[in-house]
């Protein structure tokens, strides 16, 4: 009896999340670009975990937009309203995403725990596209096939291979603002 009720409750929660997502996604079309000329690319992240949290940080840090690559519906509640305020663009594959963004003249930076260059030792381009891959599987494309993508890592003192992706995105945005914080929007 309790299994049936639990299953029904879970299904009801999933429907509520999907309705909330569709409602907030419809409102997103009114979102205005943030103050700074950088975008975030979320590459096949787990929809139910960090996506909404990245929106929340992106709003706080003035991101121009977020590009969602291969990401389905997610619960926008942890974004605390940011999902409707930061422009979002959905893409099925990296080639389509890259061609969509090419006219913005952005320099591409992908975060990778194996990169030789570190974030604090790198001068970040004013017009940047920061790519964050799945925490377990990394990037969905081979960066070696894209010589215009620079790889960076966030140095760590501990023994974890990588940080939580929403935390990593926040660190990158903070470093961007530290370097370019006085730049007005284009």
C-alpha positions in Angstrom: 0.0 0.0 0.0 2.7 2.5 1.0 4.7 1.6 -2.2 1.8 2.5 -4.4 1.3 5.8 -2.5 5.0 6.6 -2.8 5.0 5.8 -6.5 1.9 8.1 -7.0 3.6 10.8 -4.9 6.8 10.6 -7.0 4.8 10.8 -10.2 2.8 13.8 -8.9 6.1 15.5 -8.0 7.5 14.8 -11.5 4.4 16.3 -13.1 4.7 19.4 -10.9 8.4 19.8 -11.8 7.6 19.5 -15.5 4.8 22.0 -15.3 7.0 24.4 -13.4 9.8 23.9 -16.0 7.4 24.6 -19.0 6.0 27.7 -17.3 9.4 29.1 -16.5 10.8 28.2 -19.9 8.0 30.1 -21.6 8.9 33.1 -19.4 12.5 32.8 -20.4 11.8 34.2 -23.8 11.5 37.6 -22.1 14.9 37.3 -20.4 17.5 40.1 -21.1 21.2 39.4 -21.6 23.4 40.1 -18.6 25.9 42.9 -18.2 29.0 41.1 -19.3 29.9 39.6 -22.7 30.5 36.0 -21.6 28.2 33.0 -22.0 28.1 29.6 -20.2 27.7 26.4 -22.1 26.3 23.5 -20.0 27.3 20.3 -21.9 25.0 17.3 -21.1 24.8 18.0 -17.4 22.4 16.0 -15.3 19.2 18.0 -15.6 18.0 17.4 -12.1 21.1 18.5 -10.2 23.1 21.6 -11.0 21.5 23.3 -14.0 19.1 25.6 -12.0 21.9 26.5 -9.5 24.1 27.6 -12.4 21.3 29.9 -13.6 21.1 31.4 -10.1 24.9 32.2 -10.1 24.8 33.4 -13.7 22.2 36.0 -12.8 24.2 37.1 -9.8 27.4 37.4 -11.9 25.9 39.1 -15.0 26.3 36.4 -17.6 25.0 37.3 -21.0 23.3 33.9 -21.6 23.4 30.2 -20.9 23.5 27.6 -23.7 22.1 24.2 -22.8 23.6 21.3 -24.8 21.6 18.1 -24.6 19.8 19.0 -21.4 16.2 18.2 -20.9 13.7 19.5 -18.4 14.9 20.4 -14.9 13.3 21.7 -11.7 13.8 25.5 -11.9 12.9 26.0 -8.2 16.6 26.1 -7.0 17.2 28.9 -9.5 15.1 31.2 -7.3 13.6 33.0 -10.3 16.9 33.2 -12.3 15.7 30.8 -15.0 13.3 33.4 -16.3 15.9 36.2 -16.1 19.0 34.7 -17.8 18.5 34.0 -21.5 18.7 30.3 -22.3 19.3 28.6 -25.6 18.8 24.9 -26.2 21.0 22.8 -28.6 21.1 19.2 -29.5 24.7 19.0 -30.5 27.9 20.9 -30.2 28.3 21.8 -33.9 24.9 23.4 -33.9 25.6 25.3 -30.7 29.0 26.6 -32.0 27.5 27.8 -35.3 24.7 29.6 -33.4 27.3 31.4 -31.2 29.9 32.1 -33.9 28.6 35.6 -34.7 29.2 36.7 -31.1 33.0 36.5 -31.7 33.6 34.6 -28.4 36.8 32.9 -27.4 36.1 29.3 -26.2 37.3 28.0 -22.9 36.5 24.5 -21.7 37.0 23.4 -18.1 38.9 20.1 -17.7 40.6 18.6 -14.7 43.4 17.4 -17.0 44.2 20.8 -18.5 47.8 22.1 -18.2 46.7 25.8 -17.8 45.0 27.0 -14.6 42.3 29.5 -14.2 44.0 31.9 -11.8 47.1 32.1 -14.1 45.2 32.8 -17.2 44.0 36.2 -18.6 40.4 35.5 -19.5 39.3 37.0 -22.8 36.6 39.8 -22.4 34.3 37.9 -24.8 34.3 34.3 -23.6 32.3 31.1 -23.9 32.9 28.9 -20.9 32.1 25.2 -21.4 31.3 22.9 -18.5 31.0 19.2 -19.1 29.2 16.5 -17.2 30.8 15.7 -13.9 31.3 12.0 -14.6 31.7 11.9 -18.4 33.2 15.3 -19.1 32.7 17.0 -22.5 30.4 15.4 -25.1 32.8 16.4 -27.9 36.6 16.0 -28.4 38.2 19.3 -27.7 41.2 18.1 -29.8 38.9 18.5 -32.8 38.4 22.1 -32.0 41.8 23.9 -31.9 40.0 27.2 -31.0 38.9 25.8 -27.6 41.4 26.5 -24.8 41.4 24.1 -21.9 41.7 25.3 -18.3 41.5 23.7 -14.9 40.6 25.0 -11.5 43.6 24.1 -9.2 42.6 22.2 -6.1 44.4 21.4 -2.9 42.4 18.3 -2.0 42.2 14.9 -3.7 38.9 15.2 -5.6 39.2 14.9 -9.4 36.7 17.7 -10.0 34.5 20.1 -8.3 30.7 20.2 -8.4 29.9 21.8 -11.7 27.7 24.6 -10.3 30.6 25.5 -7.9 33.1 25.4 -10.8 30.9 27.7 -12.9 30.6 30.1 -10.0 34.4 30.1 -9.5 35.0 30.8 -13.2 32.4 33.6 -13.2 33.9 35.1 -10.1 37.4 35.1 -11.7 36.0 36.6 -14.9 34.4 39.5 -12.8 37.6 39.9 -10.9 39.5 40.4 -14.1 36.8 42.4 -16.0 34.5 43.7 -13.4 34.6 47.3 -14.5 33.6 46.6 -18.1 30.2 47.9 -19.0 27.9 45.9 -21.2 28.2 46.1 -25.0 
